[in-house]
């Protein structure tokens, strides 16, 4: 488990990955937070390339969400995450990550996770007990590449749909000779 020190948006300290940084696309470091830690704790929680991060607590849908760490520099991870290090001679980290997020992995995580006050939890011991097929490394590599190609196609399709929707809106407003004003940001005010 990672550090439980409070993170903030300051420009000092070590970068920390939190559960919100894990997406189905991988890691999203755009919402960067930092944490002040002594050197021995940085060493303890420091992430290495190919570490698999797993969300251990959240809503039932988000427990088990995971990603492979591949960022440059010094990073640590928050206490809501579990760090897994794989044996590179037996299993590839991307294979583990994608398996855990597959229907077979999700079914096991859903079955094992405990509910308490609207939150679900899974621990390291339970993760270790998951059943996962372990084909040869070459097969794991081929499967990982195939899955990443499918995800790339999915991302491309979403971009294409967004572009088609934008074109459709422009065509309709043009045909009706309407001028759409740019959206004004919403704000909350109190008096």
Residue, then its C-alpha position, 0 to 999 in steps of 0.5 A: x500500500x502507498x503513502x497516506x500523507x496528504x497530497x496537494x497542488x504545490x510545486x514542491x515535493x514528490x509527485x504522487x499518483x492517486x486513484x483518480x489518475x488510473x483510467x481505463x486508458x492507463x495513467x493520466x497524470x494531468x491532475x498532478x499532486x505532490x506530497x512531502x515525504x522524507x527520503x526513506x519513505x520516497x524510497x519505500x513508495x517509489x514507483x518503478x517502470x512496469x509496476x502495476x497499480x491497482x485501485x483497492x478501495x472505491x465504488x464497486x465499479x472502480x475497485x480493481x481499476x489498474x494501470x501500468x506505471x511507465x512515467x519518467x522521474x520520481x513518483x510515489x503512490x497513494x494509500x488507496x492503491x496497491x503496487x504489484x511487481x511482476x516477475x518479468x520471466x513469468x508474466x508481463x505487467x500489461x497482461x496482468x493489468x488488462x486481465x484484471x480489467x477484463x470480464x474474467x478479472x472483474x468477476x473475481x474482483x467483484x466477488x471478493x471485494x467487500x462492501x462497507x458504507x457504500x465503498x468496496x475494498x480488496x486487499x493484497x492477499x485477495x488479489x494474490x488469490x485471483x485465478x489468471x491464465x498464464x500462457x507463455x510470454x510470447x502469447x502474453x505479448x501478442x494478446x497485450x498488443x492486440x488489446x492495445x490495438x483494439x483500444x487505439x481503434x476505440x479511441x479513434x472511433x470516439x474522436x470520429x464520432x465527436x467530429x461527426x457530431x460537431x459537423x452535424x451541429x454546424x450543418x443544422x445551425x447553418x441551414x437554420x441560419x442560427x448563430x450559436x454563442x460560445x458556452x459561458x462558464x458556469x459559476x456558483x455565487x452566494x450573497 
